[in-house]
Amino acid sequence: MTQKNVEMVLGRLITDGELRRRFRRDPAAAVEELAASGIELNPVERRALAEIDPRVLEKMVSALSPRLQRVSFHPMADEPEGRSA
């Protein structure tokens, strides 16, 4: 069951731009937010997920079809911090 939850978190981080934005700002808080929403994660999993390099997530996102990503209504929500159009 735990592996399924880790996979669920990874999937959410890759497909949900708003969650990814929060993760870039504070990875541990974003992971705790998911745990508080009912996704069971043990302390080791929480720590490991919070240590994921956000740049790696962005690489995964760029390889994923936009049709599989959650639409974000937040302007430039998927833009890395400090980057402007």
VENFEN-V529286 format. One record per helix or strand. SS is the DSSP state (h for helix, s for strand). FROM is the first residue (numbers start at 1). TO is the last residue. Records with the same first field share a line. If there is no record, write none. Layout:
SS = FROM-TO + FROM-TO
This chain:
h = 2-15 + 17-25 + 27-36 + 43-50 + 54-63 + 66-68
s = 16-16 + 70-70
